[in-house]
Amino acid sequence: MRTSADEIYSKKSARWELHFVRKLLISAVAILTSSQATADDELMSATRQIFKAIPSVIPVVKDNPVTREKVEIGKMQFFDPRISASEIILVATAATILGRSE
């Protein structure tokens, strides 16, 4: 059984259309991904202007020295769910979500 010229053309056309759609889809994903990355970069830049890095050493406040008792109270509050409005979320949970777990 022979294949007609129309069938051959139709198969080539379908392959070309599939190839074109794949290329178009890949291009669309690349554009959307790069625009999202740009938006993320802009957001991070704006955030860094507003917020400063968390200091690695506790700053000393004049007339308010760091004591063992204050450190213990801070630890208790860090893990106390009663501080949140829902009384479910710990400060430690939020810190972990934000990538600041120590």
C-alpha atoms as an extended CHARMM CRD file, in Angstrom:
* protein
*
       102  EXT
         1         1  MET       CA              0.0000000000        0.0000000000        0.0000000000  PROA      1               0.0000000000
         2         2  ARG       CA              1.3930000000        3.3410000000       -1.0520000000  PROA      2               0.0000000000
         3         3  THR       CA              1.2550000000        6.5310000000        0.9550000000  PROA      3               0.0000000000
         4         4  SER       CA             -0.1580000000        9.4890000000       -0.9080000000  PROA      4               0.0000000000
         5         5  ALA       CA              1.6540000000       12.7980000000       -1.1510000000  PROA      5               0.0000000000
         6         6  ASP       CA             -1.0670000000       14.4300000000        0.9310000000  PROA      6               0.0000000000
         7         7  GLU       CA             -0.5040000000       11.9320000000        3.7730000000  PROA      7               0.0000000000
         8         8  ILE       CA              3.2490000000       12.5110000000        3.6780000000  PROA      8               0.0000000000
         9         9  TYR       CA              2.7540000000       16.2830000000        3.6890000000  PROA      9               0.0000000000
        10        10  SER       CA              0.2220000000       15.9750000000        6.5230000000  PROA      10              0.0000000000
        11        11  LYS       CA              2.6600000000       13.9270000000        8.6600000000  PROA      11              0.0000000000
        12        12  LYS       CA              5.5200000000       16.3730000000        8.0010000000  PROA      12              0.0000000000
        13        13  SER       CA              3.2370000000       19.2860000000        8.8000000000  PROA      13              0.0000000000
        14        14  ALA       CA              2.1110000000       17.6680000000       12.0480000000  PROA      14              0.0000000000
        15        15  ARG       CA              5.7520000000       17.0070000000       13.0760000000  PROA      15              0.0000000000
        16        16  TRP       CA              6.6910000000       20.5790000000       12.2360000000  PROA      16              0.0000000000
        17        17  GLU       CA              3.7440000000       21.9210000000       14.2630000000  PROA      17              0.0000000000
        18        18  LEU       CA              4.6820000000       19.7280000000       17.2260000000  PROA      18              0.0000000000
        19        19  HSD       CA              8.2920000000       20.8920000000       16.9750000000  PROA      19              0.0000000000
        20        20  PHE       CA              7.1350000000       24.5290000000       16.8010000000  PROA      20              0.0000000000
        21        21  VAL       CA              4.8270000000       24.1340000000       19.8070000000  PROA      21              0.0000000000
        22        22  ARG       CA              7.6440000000       22.5650000000       21.8460000000  PROA      22              0.0000000000
        23        23  LYS       CA              9.9970000000       25.4280000000       20.9800000000  PROA      23              0.0000000000
        24        24  LEU       CA              7.3010000000       27.9590000000       21.7970000000  PROA      24              0.0000000000
        25        25  LEU       CA              6.5870000000       26.2910000000       25.1420000000  PROA      25              0.0000000000
        26        26  ILE       CA             10.2810000000       26.1730000000       26.0560000000  PROA      26              0.0000000000
        27        27  SER       CA             10.6390000000       29.8560000000       25.1370000000  PROA      27              0.0000000000
        28        28  ALA       CA              7.5720000000       30.8020000000       27.1900000000  PROA      28              0.0000000000
        29        29  VAL       CA              8.8690000000       28.9410000000       30.2440000000  PROA      29              0.0000000000
        30        30  ALA       CA             12.2720000000       30.5930000000       29.8770000000  PROA      30              0.0000000000
        31        31  ILE       CA             10.7230000000       34.0600000000       29.6340000000  PROA      31              0.0000000000
        32        32  LEU       CA              8.4200000000       33.5090000000       32.6010000000  PROA      32              0.0000000000
        33        33  THR       CA             11.2230000000       32.0640000000       34.6990000000  PROA      33              0.0000000000
        34        34  SER       CA             13.6180000000       34.8860000000       33.9200000000  PROA      34              0.0000000000
        35        35  SER       CA             10.9990000000       37.5630000000       34.6350000000  PROA      35              0.0000000000
        36        36  GLN       CA             10.2320000000       35.8870000000       37.9710000000  PROA      36              0.0000000000
        37        37  ALA       CA             13.9320000000       35.8030000000       38.7980000000  PROA      37              0.0000000000
        38        38  THR       CA             14.1740000000       39.5090000000       37.9890000000  PROA      38              0.0000000000
        39        39  ALA       CA             11.1770000000       40.2540000000       40.2200000000  PROA      39              0.0000000000
        40        40  ASP       CA             12.7420000000       38.1840000000       43.0060000000  PROA      40              0.0000000000
        41        41  ASP       CA             16.0490000000       40.0620000000       42.6110000000  PROA      41              0.0000000000
        42        42  GLU       CA             14.2480000000       43.4070000000       42.7750000000  PROA      42              0.0000000000
        43        43  LEU       CA             12.3250000000       42.3110000000       45.8710000000  PROA      43              0.0000000000
        44        44  MET       CA             15.5220000000       41.1180000000       47.5820000000  PROA      44              0.0000000000
        45        45  SER       CA             17.2500000000       44.3890000000       46.7390000000  PROA      45              0.0000000000
        46        46  ALA       CA             14.3940000000       46.4270000000       48.1970000000  PROA      46              0.0000000000
        47        47  THR       CA             14.2900000000       44.1890000000       51.2750000000  PROA      47              0.0000000000
        48        48  ARG       CA             18.0250000000       44.5660000000       51.8790000000  PROA      48              0.0000000000
        49        49  GLN       CA             17.6440000000       48.3480000000       51.7970000000  PROA      49              0.0000000000
        50        50  ILE       CA             14.9610000000       48.2020000000       54.4980000000  PROA      50              0.0000000000
        51        51  PHE       CA             16.3610000000       45.4440000000       56.7250000000  PROA      51              0.0000000000
        52        52  LYS       CA             19.9190000000       45.0450000000       57.8990000000  PROA      52              0.0000000000
        53        53  ALA       CA             21.7000000000       41.7380000000       58.5110000000  PROA      53              0.0000000000
        54        54  ILE       CA             21.2570000000       40.1190000000       61.9070000000  PROA      54              0.0000000000
        55        55  PRO       CA             24.4380000000       40.7860000000       63.8870000000  PROA      55              0.0000000000
        56        56  SER       CA             26.5420000000       37.7450000000       64.7290000000  PROA      56              0.0000000000
        57        57  VAL       CA             27.4080000000       39.2540000000       68.1280000000  PROA      57              0.0000000000
        58        58  ILE       CA             24.8050000000       40.6290000000       70.5030000000  PROA      58              0.0000000000
        59        59  PRO       CA             25.2510000000       44.3970000000       70.6320000000  PROA      59              0.0000000000
        60        60  VAL       CA             25.8540000000       45.8110000000       74.0870000000  PROA      60              0.0000000000
        61        61  VAL       CA             23.3030000000       48.4010000000       75.1670000000  PROA      61              0.0000000000
        62        62  LYS       CA             24.4820000000       51.0860000000       77.5400000000  PROA      62              0.0000000000
        63        63  ASP       CA             23.0330000000       50.6400000000       81.0490000000  PROA      63              0.0000000000
        64        64  ASN       CA             21.4640000000       47.2900000000       80.0690000000  PROA      64              0.0000000000
        65        65  PRO       CA             24.0800000000       44.5230000000       80.3050000000  PROA      65              0.0000000000
        66        66  VAL       CA             23.4930000000       40.9990000000       78.9810000000  PROA      66              0.0000000000
        67        67  THR       CA             22.9540000000       38.6140000000       81.8810000000  PROA      67              0.0000000000
        68        68  ARG       CA             22.4090000000       34.8800000000       82.1540000000  PROA      68              0.0000000000
        69        69  GLU       CA             18.8480000000       35.5170000000       83.3650000000  PROA      69              0.0000000000
        70        70  LYS       CA             18.0250000000       37.6530000000       80.3170000000  PROA      70              0.0000000000
        71        71  VAL       CA             19.4240000000       35.0020000000       78.0040000000  PROA      71              0.0000000000
        72        72  GLU       CA             17.2980000000       32.3270000000       79.7050000000  PROA      72              0.0000000000
        73        73  ILE       CA             14.1510000000       34.4800000000       79.4140000000  PROA      73              0.0000000000
        74        74  GLY       CA             14.9370000000       35.0320000000       75.7250000000  PROA      74              0.0000000000
        75        75  LYS       CA             15.2700000000       31.2800000000       75.1680000000  PROA      75              0.0000000000
        76        76  MET       CA             11.9690000000       30.6510000000       76.9610000000  PROA      76              0.0000000000
        77        77  GLN       CA             10.1960000000       33.2370000000       74.8110000000  PROA      77              0.0000000000
        78        78  PHE       CA             11.7920000000       31.8560000000       71.6400000000  PROA      78              0.0000000000
        79        79  PHE       CA             10.1130000000       28.4840000000       72.2740000000  PROA      79              0.0000000000
        80        80  ASP       CA              6.8670000000       29.7140000000       73.9220000000  PROA      80              0.0000000000
        81        81  PRO       CA              3.7860000000       29.3670000000       71.6760000000  PROA      81              0.0000000000
        82        82  ARG       CA              1.7110000000       31.6300000000       73.9450000000  PROA      82              0.0000000000
        83        83  ILE       CA              3.4280000000       34.6690000000       72.4100000000  PROA      83              0.0000000000
        84        84  SER       CA              1.7010000000       34.1380000000       69.0540000000  PROA      84              0.0000000000
        85        85  ALA       CA             -1.8890000000       35.2630000000       68.4840000000  PROA      85              0.0000000000
        86        86  SER       CA             -2.9400000000       31.6660000000       67.7660000000  PROA      86              0.0000000000
        87        87  GLU       CA             -0.8830000000       30.2920000000       70.6670000000  PROA      87              0.0000000000
        88        88  ILE       CA              0.4020000000       27.6570000000       68.2500000000  PROA      88              0.0000000000
        89        89  ILE       CA              3.3790000000       29.1820000000       66.4340000000  PROA      89              0.0000000000
        90        90  LEU       CA              6.7450000000       29.5350000000       68.1110000000  PROA      90              0.0000000000
        91        91  VAL       CA              9.2410000000       32.2510000000       67.2970000000  PROA      91              0.0000000000
        92        92  ALA       CA             11.5550000000       29.3040000000       66.5940000000  PROA      92              0.0000000000
        93        93  THR       CA              9.1230000000       28.0760000000       63.9000000000  PROA      93              0.0000000000
        94        94  ALA       CA              9.1070000000       31.4190000000       62.1390000000  PROA      94              0.0000000000
        95        95  ALA       CA             12.8900000000       31.6340000000       62.3920000000  PROA      95              0.0000000000
        96        96  THR       CA             13.2300000000       28.1780000000       60.8650000000  PROA      96              0.0000000000
        97        97  ILE       CA             10.8690000000       29.0690000000       58.0090000000  PROA      97              0.0000000000
        98        98  LEU       CA             12.9170000000       32.1970000000       57.3340000000  PROA      98              0.0000000000
        99        99  GLY       CA             16.1520000000       30.1840000000       57.4260000000  PROA      99              0.0000000000
       100       100  ARG       CA             17.4490000000       31.6420000000       60.6640000000  PROA      100             0.0000000000
       101       101  SER       CA             17.4660000000       28.6510000000       62.9610000000  PROA      101             0.0000000000
       102       102  GLU       CA             20.3260000000       28.6520000000       65.4050000000  PROA      102             0.0000000000
